[in-house]
């Protein structure tokens, strides 16, 4: 679990499960952008168990 309260960029290595994004509270506008530089985008579903 991670909480970001300042402008943040997260770079995830290949195979790192990085979704679902759960937004609990928003005071200011924000954006979530996925960028793929390889030309192929593969997002297999990974089951997530909340702790």
PDB file with SEQRES, HELIX, SHEET and CRYST1 records, atoms N, CA, C and O in Angstrom:
SEQRES   1 A   51  UNK UNK UNK UNK UNK UNK UNK UNK UNK UNK UNK UNK UNK          
SEQRES   2 A   51  UNK UNK UNK UNK UNK UNK UNK UNK UNK UNK UNK UNK UNK          
SEQRES   3 A   51  UNK UNK UNK UNK UNK UNK UNK UNK UNK UNK UNK UNK UNK          
SEQRES   4 A   51  UNK UNK UNK UNK UNK UNK UNK UNK UNK UNK UNK UNK              
CRYST1    1.000    1.000    1.000  90.00  90.00  90.00 P 1           1          
ATOM      1  N   UNK A   1       0.851  -1.168   0.000  1.00  0.00           N  
ATOM      2  CA  UNK A   1       0.000   0.000   0.000  1.00  0.00           C  
ATOM      3  C   UNK A   1       0.897   1.232   0.000  1.00  0.00           C  
ATOM      4  O   UNK A   1       1.854   1.323   0.770  1.00  0.00           O  
ATOM      5  N   UNK A   2       0.572   2.169  -0.872  1.00  0.00           N  
ATOM      6  CA  UNK A   2       1.352   3.399  -0.974  1.00  0.00           C  
ATOM      7  C   UNK A   2       0.398   4.581  -1.021  1.00  0.00           C  
ATOM      8  O   UNK A   2      -0.643   4.518  -1.675  1.00  0.00           O  
ATOM      9  N   UNK A   3       0.746   5.647  -0.336  1.00  0.00           N  
ATOM     10  CA  UNK A   3      -0.052   6.871  -0.354  1.00  0.00           C  
ATOM     11  C   UNK A   3       0.834   7.980  -0.897  1.00  0.00           C  
ATOM     12  O   UNK A   3       1.917   8.242  -0.372  1.00  0.00           O  
ATOM     13  N   UNK A   4       0.355   8.636  -1.968  1.00  0.00           N  
ATOM     14  CA  UNK A   4       1.082   9.748  -2.565  1.00  0.00           C  
ATOM     15  C   UNK A   4       0.344  11.030  -2.225  1.00  0.00           C  
ATOM     16  O   UNK A   4      -0.850  11.150  -2.501  1.00  0.00           O  
ATOM     17  N   UNK A   5       1.041  11.989  -1.629  1.00  0.00           N  
ATOM     18  CA  UNK A   5       0.410  13.268  -1.315  1.00  0.00           C  
ATOM     19  C   UNK A   5       1.174  14.451  -1.916  1.00  0.00           C  
ATOM     20  O   UNK A   5       0.921  15.604  -1.565  1.00  0.00           O  
ATOM     21  N   UNK A   6       2.106  14.157  -2.821  1.00  0.00           N  
ATOM     22  CA  UNK A   6       2.819  15.163  -3.598  1.00  0.00           C  
ATOM     23  C   UNK A   6       2.868  14.671  -5.043  1.00  0.00           C  
ATOM     24  O   UNK A   6       2.650  13.482  -5.279  1.00  0.00           O  
ATOM     25  N   UNK A   7       3.148  15.540  -6.020  1.00  0.00           N  
ATOM     26  CA  UNK A   7       3.261  15.069  -7.406  1.00  0.00           C  
ATOM     27  C   UNK A   7       4.276  13.929  -7.490  1.00  0.00           C  
ATOM     28  O   UNK A   7       5.397  14.053  -6.996  1.00  0.00           O  
ATOM     29  N   UNK A   8       3.882  12.824  -8.117  1.00  0.00           N  
ATOM     30  CA  UNK A   8       4.685  11.605  -8.094  1.00  0.00           C  
ATOM     31  C   UNK A   8       4.697  10.934  -9.458  1.00  0.00           C  
ATOM     32  O   UNK A   8       3.686  10.914 -10.160  1.00  0.00           O  
ATOM     33  N   UNK A   9       5.846  10.387  -9.827  1.00  0.00           N  
ATOM     34  CA  UNK A   9       5.969   9.529 -11.001  1.00  0.00           C  
ATOM     35  C   UNK A   9       6.471   8.187 -10.497  1.00  0.00           C  
ATOM     36  O   UNK A   9       7.458   8.127  -9.763  1.00  0.00           O  
ATOM     37  N   UNK A  10       5.800   7.111 -10.885  1.00  0.00           N  
ATOM     38  CA  UNK A  10       6.225   5.763 -10.502  1.00  0.00           C  
ATOM     39  C   UNK A  10       6.576   4.996 -11.770  1.00  0.00           C  
ATOM     40  O   UNK A  10       5.751   4.887 -12.677  1.00  0.00           O  
ATOM     41  N   UNK A  11       7.782   4.471 -11.842  1.00  0.00           N  
ATOM     42  CA  UNK A  11       8.217   3.675 -12.982  1.00  0.00           C  
ATOM     43  C   UNK A  11       8.246   2.225 -12.524  1.00  0.00           C  
ATOM     44  O   UNK A  11       8.985   1.867 -11.607  1.00  0.00           O  
ATOM     45  N   UNK A  12       7.433   1.392 -13.175  1.00  0.00           N  
ATOM     46  CA  UNK A  12       7.303  -0.010 -12.779  1.00  0.00           C  
ATOM     47  C   UNK A  12       8.068  -0.893 -13.755  1.00  0.00           C  
ATOM     48  O   UNK A  12       7.907  -0.736 -14.965  1.00  0.00           O  
ATOM     49  N   UNK A  13       8.895  -1.814 -13.272  1.00  0.00           N  
ATOM     50  CA  UNK A  13       9.605  -2.722 -14.157  1.00  0.00           C  
ATOM     51  C   UNK A  13       8.644  -3.721 -14.797  1.00  0.00           C  
ATOM     52  O   UNK A  13       7.528  -3.920 -14.317  1.00  0.00           O  
ATOM     53  N   UNK A  14       9.084  -4.340 -15.874  1.00  0.00           N  
ATOM     54  CA  UNK A  14       8.270  -5.323 -16.581  1.00  0.00           C  
ATOM     55  C   UNK A  14       7.803  -6.417 -15.625  1.00  0.00           C  
ATOM     56  O   UNK A  14       8.583  -6.936 -14.827  1.00  0.00           O  
ATOM     57  N   UNK A  15       6.517  -6.757 -15.720  1.00  0.00           N  
ATOM     58  CA  UNK A  15       5.953  -7.813 -14.897  1.00  0.00           C  
ATOM     59  C   UNK A  15       5.477  -7.370 -13.526  1.00  0.00           C  
ATOM     60  O   UNK A  15       4.891  -8.168 -12.794  1.00  0.00           O  
ATOM     61  N   UNK A  16       5.712  -6.127 -13.163  1.00  0.00           N  
ATOM     62  CA  UNK A  16       5.305  -5.612 -11.860  1.00  0.00           C  
ATOM     63  C   UNK A  16       3.803  -5.336 -11.863  1.00  0.00           C  
ATOM     64  O   UNK A  16       3.344  -4.544 -12.686  1.00  0.00           O  
ATOM     65  N   UNK A  17       3.016  -5.958 -10.974  1.00  0.00           N  
ATOM     66  CA  UNK A  17       1.574  -5.672 -10.943  1.00  0.00           C  
ATOM     67  C   UNK A  17       1.332  -4.265 -10.397  1.00  0.00           C  
ATOM     68  O   UNK A  17       1.665  -3.980  -9.247  1.00  0.00           O  
ATOM     69  N   UNK A  18       0.756  -3.386 -11.218  1.00  0.00           N  
ATOM     70  CA  UNK A  18       0.614  -1.987 -10.825  1.00  0.00           C  
ATOM     71  C   UNK A  18      -0.824  -1.486 -10.868  1.00  0.00           C  
ATOM     72  O   UNK A  18      -1.055  -0.283 -10.742  1.00  0.00           O  
ATOM     73  N   UNK A  19      -1.768  -2.354 -11.038  1.00  0.00           N  
ATOM     74  CA  UNK A  19      -3.181  -1.990 -10.996  1.00  0.00           C  
ATOM     75  C   UNK A  19      -3.894  -3.045 -10.167  1.00  0.00           C  
ATOM     76  O   UNK A  19      -3.353  -4.144 -10.052  1.00  0.00           O  
ATOM     77  N   UNK A  20      -5.019  -2.816  -9.601  1.00  0.00           N  
ATOM     78  CA  UNK A  20      -5.907  -1.680  -9.781  1.00  0.00           C  
ATOM     79  C   UNK A  20      -5.440  -0.463  -8.986  1.00  0.00           C  
ATOM     80  O   UNK A  20      -4.808  -0.587  -7.937  1.00  0.00           O  
ATOM     81  N   UNK A  21      -5.759   0.687  -9.503  1.00  0.00           N  
ATOM     82  CA  UNK A  21      -5.489   1.944  -8.819  1.00  0.00           C  
ATOM     83  C   UNK A  21      -6.719   2.278  -7.987  1.00  0.00           C  
ATOM     84  O   UNK A  21      -7.809   2.439  -8.536  1.00  0.00           O  
ATOM     85  N   UNK A  22      -6.563   2.383  -6.694  1.00  0.00           N  
ATOM     86  CA  UNK A  22      -7.687   2.683  -5.807  1.00  0.00           C  
ATOM     87  C   UNK A  22      -7.512   4.105  -5.299  1.00  0.00           C  
ATOM     88  O   UNK A  22      -6.532   4.410  -4.618  1.00  0.00           O  
ATOM     89  N   UNK A  23      -8.458   4.971  -5.628  1.00  0.00           N  
ATOM     90  CA  UNK A  23      -8.402   6.373  -5.222  1.00  0.00           C  
ATOM     91  C   UNK A  23      -9.321   6.571  -4.029  1.00  0.00           C  
ATOM     92  O   UNK A  23     -10.532   6.384  -4.139  1.00  0.00           O  
ATOM     93  N   UNK A  24      -8.762   6.940  -2.909  1.00  0.00           N  
ATOM     94  CA  UNK A  24      -9.540   7.094  -1.680  1.00  0.00           C  
ATOM     95  C   UNK A  24     -10.032   8.527  -1.477  1.00  0.00           C  
ATOM     96  O   UNK A  24     -11.140   8.736  -0.984  1.00  0.00           O  
ATOM     97  N   UNK A  25      -9.214   9.517  -1.855  1.00  0.00           N  
ATOM     98  CA  UNK A  25      -9.577  10.912  -1.616  1.00  0.00           C  
ATOM     99  C   UNK A  25      -8.819  11.782  -2.605  1.00  0.00           C  
ATOM    100  O   UNK A  25      -7.625  11.582  -2.828  1.00  0.00           O  
ATOM    101  N   UNK A  26      -9.518  12.755  -3.203  1.00  0.00           N  
ATOM    102  CA  UNK A  26      -8.889  13.673  -4.152  1.00  0.00           C  
ATOM    103  C   UNK A  26      -9.311  15.093  -3.816  1.00  0.00           C  
ATOM    104  O   UNK A  26     -10.498  15.417  -3.860  1.00  0.00           O  
ATOM    105  N   UNK A  27      -8.341  15.944  -3.480  1.00  0.00           N  
ATOM    106  CA  UNK A  27      -8.615  17.358  -3.219  1.00  0.00           C  
ATOM    107  C   UNK A  27      -8.314  18.232  -4.429  1.00  0.00           C  
ATOM    108  O   UNK A  27      -8.885  19.312  -4.579  1.00  0.00           O  
ATOM    109  N   UNK A  28      -7.420  17.765  -5.291  1.00  0.00           N  
ATOM    110  CA  UNK A  28      -6.986  18.534  -6.455  1.00  0.00           C  
ATOM    111  C   UNK A  28      -7.078  17.645  -7.694  1.00  0.00           C  
ATOM    112  O   UNK A  28      -7.101  16.421  -7.573  1.00  0.00           O  
ATOM    113  N   UNK A  29      -7.130  18.246  -8.878  1.00  0.00           N  
ATOM    114  CA  UNK A  29      -7.153  17.432 -10.097  1.00  0.00           C  
ATOM    115  C   UNK A  29      -5.921  16.524 -10.167  1.00  0.00           C  
ATOM    116  O   UNK A  29      -4.834  16.900  -9.730  1.00  0.00           O  
ATOM    117  N   UNK A  30      -6.109  15.335 -10.719  1.00  0.00           N  
ATOM    118  CA  UNK A  30      -4.981  14.424 -10.879  1.00  0.00           C  
ATOM    119  C   UNK A  30      -5.166  13.637 -12.163  1.00  0.00           C  
ATOM    120  O   UNK A  30      -6.253  13.622 -12.741  1.00  0.00           O  
ATOM    121  N   UNK A  31      -4.115  12.993 -12.600  1.00  0.00           N  
ATOM    122  CA  UNK A  31      -4.166  12.163 -13.804  1.00  0.00           C  
ATOM    123  C   UNK A  31      -3.391  10.882 -13.541  1.00  0.00           C  
ATOM    124  O   UNK A  31      -2.400  10.873 -12.812  1.00  0.00           O  
ATOM    125  N   UNK A  32      -3.860   9.810 -14.146  1.00  0.00           N  
ATOM    126  CA  UNK A  32      -3.152   8.529 -14.124  1.00  0.00           C  
ATOM    127  C   UNK A  32      -2.888   8.177 -15.575  1.00  0.00           C  
ATOM    128  O   UNK A  32      -3.829   7.965 -16.340  1.00  0.00           O  
ATOM    129  N   UNK A  33      -1.633   8.112 -15.964  1.00  0.00           N  
ATOM    130  CA  UNK A  33      -1.273   7.904 -17.361  1.00  0.00           C  
ATOM    131  C   UNK A  33      -0.406   6.656 -17.459  1.00  0.00           C  
ATOM    132  O   UNK A  33       0.562   6.500 -16.715  1.00  0.00           O  
ATOM    133  N   UNK A  34      -0.767   5.766 -18.388  1.00  0.00           N  
ATOM    134  CA  UNK A  34       0.046   4.586 -18.678  1.00  0.00           C  
ATOM    135  C   UNK A  34       0.754   4.845 -19.997  1.00  0.00           C  
ATOM    136  O   UNK A  34       0.117   5.194 -20.991  1.00  0.00           O  
ATOM    137  N   UNK A  35       2.061   4.674 -20.008  1.00  0.00           N  
ATOM    138  CA  UNK A  35       2.837   4.935 -21.214  1.00  0.00           C  
ATOM    139  C   UNK A  35       3.642   3.689 -21.557  1.00  0.00           C  
ATOM    140  O   UNK A  35       4.329   3.134 -20.700  1.00  0.00           O  
ATOM    141  N   UNK A  36       3.559   3.254 -22.800  1.00  0.00           N  
ATOM    142  CA  UNK A  36       4.288   2.075 -23.262  1.00  0.00           C  
ATOM    143  C   UNK A  36       5.205   2.507 -24.401  1.00  0.00           C  
ATOM    144  O   UNK A  36       4.727   3.030 -25.408  1.00  0.00           O  
ATOM    145  N   UNK A  37       6.487   2.303 -24.262  1.00  0.00           N  
ATOM    146  CA  UNK A  37       7.456   2.742 -25.264  1.00  0.00           C  
ATOM    147  C   UNK A  37       7.889   1.631 -26.206  1.00  0.00           C  
ATOM    148  O   UNK A  37       8.629   1.894 -27.154  1.00  0.00           O  
ATOM    149  N   UNK A  38       7.450   0.394 -25.976  1.00  0.00           N  
ATOM    150  CA  UNK A  38       7.946  -0.735 -26.763  1.00  0.00           C  
ATOM    151  C   UNK A  38       7.163  -0.991 -28.045  1.00  0.00           C  
ATOM    152  O   UNK A  38       7.663  -1.683 -28.931  1.00  0.00           O  
ATOM    153  N   UNK A  39       5.960  -0.461 -28.170  1.00  0.00           N  
ATOM    154  CA  UNK A  39       5.143  -0.760 -29.345  1.00  0.00           C  
ATOM    155  C   UNK A  39       4.137  -1.865 -29.078  1.00  0.00           C  
ATOM    156  O   UNK A  39       3.107  -1.930 -29.750  1.00  0.00           O  
ATOM    157  N   UNK A  40       4.407  -2.734 -28.116  1.00  0.00           N  
ATOM    158  CA  UNK A  40       3.473  -3.785 -27.706  1.00  0.00           C  
ATOM    159  C   UNK A  40       3.032  -3.483 -26.284  1.00  0.00           C  
ATOM    160  O   UNK A  40       3.848  -3.174 -25.415  1.00  0.00           O  
ATOM    161  N   UNK A  41       1.730  -3.577 -26.063  1.00  0.00           N  
ATOM    162  CA  UNK A  41       1.224  -3.349 -24.706  1.00  0.00           C  
ATOM    163  C   UNK A  41       0.478  -4.592 -24.274  1.00  0.00           C  
ATOM    164  O   UNK A  41      -0.525  -4.957 -24.887  1.00  0.00           O  
ATOM    165  N   UNK A  42       0.947  -5.246 -23.234  1.00  0.00           N  
ATOM    166  CA  UNK A  42       0.326  -6.465 -22.728  1.00  0.00           C  
ATOM    167  C   UNK A  42       0.025  -6.256 -21.250  1.00  0.00           C  
ATOM    168  O   UNK A  42       0.942  -6.084 -20.447  1.00  0.00           O  
ATOM    169  N   UNK A  43      -1.254  -6.272 -20.889  1.00  0.00           N  
ATOM    170  CA  UNK A  43      -1.659  -6.084 -19.495  1.00  0.00           C  
ATOM    171  C   UNK A  43      -2.478  -7.276 -19.025  1.00  0.00           C  
ATOM    172  O   UNK A  43      -3.705  -7.191 -18.964  1.00  0.00           O  
ATOM    173  N   UNK A  44      -1.826  -8.386 -18.691  1.00  0.00           N  
ATOM    174  CA  UNK A  44      -2.592  -9.519 -18.176  1.00  0.00           C  
ATOM    175  C   UNK A  44      -3.151  -9.203 -16.796  1.00  0.00           C  
ATOM    176  O   UNK A  44      -2.534  -8.474 -16.019  1.00  0.00           O  
ATOM    177  N   UNK A  45      -4.315  -9.751 -16.498  1.00  0.00           N  
ATOM    178  CA  UNK A  45      -4.964  -9.509 -15.212  1.00  0.00           C  
ATOM    179  C   UNK A  45      -4.248 -10.290 -14.124  1.00  0.00           C  
ATOM    180  O   UNK A  45      -3.934 -11.466 -14.311  1.00  0.00           O  
ATOM    181  N   UNK A  46      -3.988  -9.657 -12.999  1.00  0.00           N  
ATOM    182  CA  UNK A  46      -3.362 -10.299 -11.848  1.00  0.00           C  
ATOM    183  C   UNK A  46      -4.304 -10.132 -10.674  1.00  0.00           C  
ATOM    184  O   UNK A  46      -4.699  -9.012 -10.351  1.00  0.00           O  
ATOM    185  N   UNK A  47      -4.671 -11.237 -10.028  1.00  0.00           N  
ATOM    186  CA  UNK A  47      -5.549 -11.166  -8.862  1.00  0.00           C  
ATOM    187  C   UNK A  47      -4.830 -10.448  -7.726  1.00  0.00           C  
ATOM    188  O   UNK A  47      -3.643 -10.669  -7.490  1.00  0.00           O  
ATOM    189  N   UNK A  48      -5.554  -9.596  -7.036  1.00  0.00           N  
ATOM    190  CA  UNK A  48      -4.996  -8.798  -5.943  1.00  0.00           C  
ATOM    191  C   UNK A  48      -5.741  -9.127  -4.665  1.00  0.00           C  
ATOM    192  O   UNK A  48      -6.971  -9.089  -4.632  1.00  0.00           O  
ATOM    193  N   UNK A  49      -5.003  -9.449  -3.614  1.00  0.00           N  
ATOM    194  CA  UNK A  49      -5.611  -9.723  -2.317  1.00  0.00           C  
ATOM    195  C   UNK A  49      -5.217  -8.610  -1.359  1.00  0.00           C  
ATOM    196  O   UNK A  49      -4.035  -8.417  -1.074  1.00  0.00           O  
ATOM    197  N   UNK A  50      -6.216  -7.873  -0.860  1.00  0.00           N  
ATOM    198  CA  UNK A  50      -5.932  -6.778   0.064  1.00  0.00           C  
ATOM    199  C   UNK A  50      -5.512  -7.345   1.410  1.00  0.00           C  
ATOM    200  O   UNK A  50      -6.112  -8.299   1.905  1.00  0.00           O  
ATOM    201  N   UNK A  51      -4.484  -6.757   1.996  1.00  0.00           N  
ATOM    202  CA  UNK A  51      -3.958  -7.246   3.284  1.00  0.00           C  
ATOM    203  C   UNK A  51      -4.750  -6.717   4.441  1.00  0.00           C  
ATOM    204  O   UNK A  51      -4.444  -7.029   5.592  1.00  0.00           O  
TER     205      UNK A  51                                                      
END                                                                             
